[in-house]
Amino acid sequence: MDPSSPVLPATLLEQTALCLGCSPTDRKLAVHLDEEDELKHLRECFCIPKVKDLPPTDLSLVNGEESCVYFAGNSLGLQPRKVKTYLDEELDKWARTGVHGHFKGRRPWALADECIVDLMAQLVGAQRQEVALMNGLTVNLHLQMLSFFKPTPRRYKILLEARAFPSDHGEETLRTEDILAVIEKEGDSIAVILFSGVQYYTGQLFDIPRITKAGQKKGCLVGFDLAHAVGNAELHLHDWGVDFACWCSYKYLNSGAGGLAGAYIHEKHSKTVKPALIGWWGHDFKTRFLMENKLQLSEGINGFRLSNPPILLVCALHASLEVFSQTTMKALRRKSILLTGYLEYLIRHYYSEDKTNPEKPFVKIITPSQIEERGCQLTLSFSLPIKSVFKELEKRGVACDMREPNALRVAPVPLYNSFHDVHRFIEILGSAITSSKQTANNTALSGSY
């Protein structure tokens, strides 16, 4: 079966299983899907941790020599194998040539970010001159908001999620219609709309083009925090007319903890929007090193750059972006839809709530079921205590993450996760739930004496 088909994942999985003469829950289906996966070779581009090397693992429960089930790419992506090679290249150049490395070699340090900006621009659907690689996400967000939020007596509001970081509140998803209704009602007094592309807690993918169009129709400037969207969803920032955006690179872009972030400003603002804070790297390159104390500010996002790029961070991001360049976001998205759809199918099959059996533990999927409203992440809540389930999963070599009050985030990433990973996760989840239930029962019994 072709995963590019418009058929929904559940239907496709059932049809494929029927052709194989097996149940959709059978491991045979996972094996077949991996064999047919046109992107399976990309997994070899990454270092997959062994179960034995994950600190919480209980080796009495699992085979330590197996690769772990790594579903934490929404928090920190896996290391591309070429990272070490590229780091060694620059460390060797530094050792051998010293200061001459600034303008020599494959990645001249003074131009290192510009060596890979084309690769990044392709991922976010932007023109080269609209993208810069610099700083961290929070710094870029502040820099952009300082320049785009210019309140007036008439326009002075910022529209964003009421609880953009709702992990202490347990909020679920937002309806696009409700967002658009607020824009329609309050738009005349809104200066800037700032939304996430994918909500980090629920995994909801927002309708970026519709929100952008609605906001701009009311005269608002529209920006997005794409931390959980870049490398996860198809983005067409230029064509959608998004005013500005920023993102980190250590999640789905696999650049390592604290990796070099990215920022975008649409070319329509290149001559009108200026940085509120200025650094010397925003000066035009042709005269940057003349040190004449006469600012010649680069246009657009390049004028927002503050200082020379950190070469070691550029190396890590370069290694990952090269993997992305071997495919397309469209192809990755096709696999992602089926991969996450497979995970959803198996969860619903085994762990849906059973009204006739209230004692049976169940799992609820918080993330929207509509494939156009989510990326690869599913956020799960449990009828059992979340901390217990999470601990049992960790013991068995699963890497995912827990968010209070009662959510587990699992993200099968199409670059390096397999359908077999999903099947293994479901099997391990069953064992983790059984152990968690037993622990809960024992606690209840001991408390009754």
N, C-alpha and C positions, 0 to 999 in steps of 0.2 A: 504494500500500500504506500502511496505517495503522501508524505506529510505536508506537501504544499497544497494538497486538496483542501477545498473549503469545508469538507466534512468535519464535524466536531470531534475532538479527541476521543471521547467515549465511544462514539460510533465507529471511528477508525480502528480503535483498539479491539472492539468486538468483532468487526469484520475481518481483521487480520488474524485474530485468534481462531475464528471459524475456518479460515483458509488453512491454518496450521493444524486444525483438528484438536485444539486444546481450549481450556478455559482462559479468559483474559487475566486470571490471577496466576496462571501457571508460569513458572520460571522460563519455560520454553519461549514464551512471548518476548520476555526481556532479552533473551539471547538472540532471537530473530531481529528485534528492533536494533540491537547493537550491530549486528552483522550488516544490516541495511543502512546504517547511519553514515551519510556521506561526510560527516565531520569527525568521525571517530579517531582519525589520525591526530587531531589537535590535542587529544589527551596526553599524547607522548611529549608534548611541548612543555609540560608542567611537572613539578615535583609533587607527587601524591604522598602524604605522610603515611608511615606504617602505623598500624594499630598500637604496636608496642611503644612507640615514641610519644603517644599522646598521654600527658601526665595523669589524667584521672582513670586510665584504663585498668580494669581488673583482668589480668591475664589468665585467671582461673576460669573466666567465662568465655574467652575468645582466643582465636589464633593470632598471636601478636605479629606474625609475619605477613598477614594480609594487609592490603591497603585499607585505610580507614574509609568510612563513608563521610565525605567532606561536603556538608551542606551549609557551610558558613561563608560562602563567597559574598553574601550581602553584607558581611561585616569586615572580612579581610580575604581577598582573593589569594589563590595559591601562587607560589613562586614560579615564574617562567624559567625554564632551564638555562636560557641564555643570559640571565641576569648576572650570574657569577662571571661569565666570560667577558661581558661588557664592562663590568666593574674592574676586573683584572686589567683590561686594556687601558683604562684611564689611570689606574693606579701605577701601572708600568710606565705610561707616558709621563706622568708626574715625576716619578722616580728618575727617569732618564733625561727628561728635557726641561723640567722645572717650568718657569714662566712661559716658555715658548709654546706650551700646550694651549695657550689661549687662542692661538690662530692657526694651529697645525693639527693634522690628523683627521680621522673620520668624523669626530665630533669636536670641533674647535670649541673650547670652553666658553668663549665669549658669544658663540652663536649656537650653543648646544640645543637650546629649546627650539630654535628655528629649524633645526635639522629634522625635527619630528612633528612639527606643527601641522604639516599636511596630513599626516596619518590621523591626527586627532580631529582635524576639521572634517575629514570624511566620516568619522564615527558619529559626529553630532549634526551632520548635514549643514555645514556652514562653509563660507568662503575662507580661504587662508587668512586674509587680512582681518577677519572678524574674530579670530581665536588667538589667545595667548596662553602659554603655560607658565604659571607663576604662583608663588606663595602657597598658602593652604586655603581650603574652602572658606573658612570663617573670615579670613583676611579679605579675600576677594569679594565676599558678600558685603562686608562693611564698605569696601572701596566703591563698589557699584551703587549701593544704597545712598552713600554720601553724595553721589553725582546725580542719581535719578530721582531721589525724593527731594523735591523742592516745593514744600508746602506753600500755599497761598491762602488768603482768607476764604476762598471758595473751594479750593482743593487742598485738603490737609490730612486725609485719611490714608492708611495702608490697609489693604485687605489681605488677610492671610488666615490660615486655620486658627480657630479659637484656641486650640491646644496643639500647636505644631509638633510638640513632643509629648504625646498623650500617654506615655507608659505608666503614669501613676493614676490614670483615670479610666483606662479600659475602654476608650472610645472605639467604635468600629468604623465603618466606611461612610464617606460623604457622597450624596447624590449629585451628579453633574448638574441636574436641573436646579437643585437648591443653590449651587454656586452661581449659576447664571442668573438666577432670580435675585440674589443679593447684588450682583453687578448691575443689573437693570434698575434696581430700586435705589442703590446708593452711589451709582457710578459717577454722578455729577460732582460728588464731593470726595471721590477717591483719587489720590495722586498716583499711587503705585499699587499694583496687584502683585503679590509675591507668593507663589505656591511651590510645593515640591512636585517634581515630575512623578515620582513614585513615593508614596507615603511609607516612611521607614518601618512603622509599627504594623500596619495592616497589610502592606504590600499592594495597596490600591494604586493603579496607574491612572493618573488624571488625564483628561482630554485636553492636552496642551493646545492644539489648534483652535478648538472651540472657545476655551477660556481666553486665549489671546485675542481672537476675533471679537468676542463680546466685550472685553475690556477696552480694546482700542476704539470700538464703535462709540463708547461712552467717553472717549478722550483720555483714558487712563494709560499709563505706561505699564507694561506687563513683563515680569521677570520670573525665572524659575530656578530653584535649587535642584540640580539634577544628580545629586549624590547617588541616589539609588536607581536612576534611570539610564545614565550613560553606560554603554556596554551591555545593557539589559533590554532596552526597548529601542525600536527604530526612532530616530530623531531627525527632523528636517527643520532646524531652527531658522535658517535663512528663508526658506520657502513659506514657512508658517508666519514669518514676520515677527517672531519673538523679539522684544526690545533688548533684553539682556538675560544672561544666565551664567551660572557658575557650577562647578562640580569638583569633587575630590577624585582621586584616581586609585585608591587602595582597595576599593571594593571590587566591583566587576571589572575594573581595569588592571587589577593585579600588579600594582606598582610598589607594594610593600607599605608597612605601617608609616604614616606620615608622609606619603608620597606627594609628588608635585601636583598641584591642583590646576584646573583650567578655568578660563573665563571667556565669555563671548559678549560682544556688543554688535548689533545689526549695523550694517554699513550705512544705513540711512541716518544714523546718529554720528557718523565719523567726524563731521566737522562742527557739530553743535554740542555734543556732550563731552565735557572736559573733566579730568580727574580733580577731586578736591584735595587729595594728597599727592604730592609729586615726588618721584624718585629719579635719580640720574639715568636709569635705564629706560625711562620714558622719552628721553631725548633722542632725536633722530640719529640713527647709527652713523651717518656720513660725517657728522661733526661731534659725535659724542665724546671722543677722546681729545678734542682740542682744548677742553677745559676753559672756555672763554667766558663762563658765567652768563651766557646769553641763551636762555631756554629756547630750543627749537623742538617743540613737543610733537611727537609722532601722532598721527591721526588715529582715532578710534581706540580700540582696546589696547593697542601697543603703547599708547601714551600712559596707560595705567601701570605699566611695569615699573617696579621699584628698584630692583638691583639685579646683578648678574645671576644667571641661572645656576643652581647647584648641580654640578656635573654628575655626582653619584646618584642623585634622584632622577636625573634625565636618563641615565643608563637603564635603571630599573623599568621606567615607563617605556623606553624605547623597545626593550625586549618584549614587553607585553603587546604593544601596538603592532609590532611585526607579526605576532600571531594573528591578531585581528585582520591584518592585511592579507592573510592567506584565504580569507573567506569574505562574506558580506554580512551586515547586520540582518538583512532579509533572510539569509540562510540560517543564521543563528536563531533568529526569531521563530522560524518554522520548527526547528528542533526543540526550542524552548517550550513552545505551545504544547507539543506532544509529550515532552518529558514531564512538564508540570501537570499536564492533563492525566498522564499515567499515574503520577503520585496521587492526584486527587481521586482518581477512579478507585485505586486500591484502598485509600483511607475510607472512602464512602462505603466500599464493599464490606470491609472488615470492622469498621469502628463507628458506624452511624449509630445514633441513639435508637434504642429499642424500647418503645413505650410498653411493650408486653413483658419486658424484663428489666425493671428499674435497677437491678443489681449489676447489670452489665456495664462496665466502663465504656465511655464513648468519647469521641473526638469531634469537635466542631471546627469547621474551617471559617475563619474570619474574613479572609481575602475574598473578593468578589469571584463568583463562578464564571462570569462572562470573560472570555479570553482577551477581549479588547480592553478590559479594565484591570489587568494585572500583568506583571512581568513574570519572572521565574519563581519568585518567593510565594510560599504559602505560610500564613500565620495560623497556628493551631491553638485551640484552647481545649482543656481536658476536664472531665468530670472528677478526675483524681487530682490530688495536690501536684501542681506543676513542678515544684522543686524536686519531688521524688521521681517523677517521670524523667526529668532532665538528668538527674544524677545517674539513673539506671542506664539511660542512653549513653552517657559519657563512659560509664564502666565498660560498655560493649563496643567502644571504638567509633562512636558517632560524634562528629563535630557539627553542632548547630548552636543556636543561642536562645537564651530564655530572657523574656522581658516581663517585668512585673506589670500587672498583678497576676496574670494567668495566661501568658502567651509563649508559644515556642515558635521561633522563626526558622523555617527550613527552606533552603534555596538550591535546587538542582540547577547548576550552571551549565549551559550547553557547550561551552568551550572545553570543559574537562570532566563533567559528570556523565555517567552512562545510565542506560535503562536498568542495567544490573545493579547499579548503586541504589536506584529507587526500590527495586525488589528486595534487596538486602535490608534497606532501611525499614521497610514494612515488616519484614520478619523480625528484625531486632526490636522494633516498636512493640510488637506483640509480647515479646519476652519482658521488655521494660515495664509494660502495663501490668502484666501478671505479677511481677515482683513488687511493683508499687502498690497494687491492690492488697497483696499479702502483708506488706508492711503496714498499710493503713488498718487492715483487720487486726493485726497483732497489737497495734497501738490502741485500738478501740477496746480490745479484750483486756489489755493490761490496765486500762483506765477504768474498767468496770468493777475491779476488785476493791 
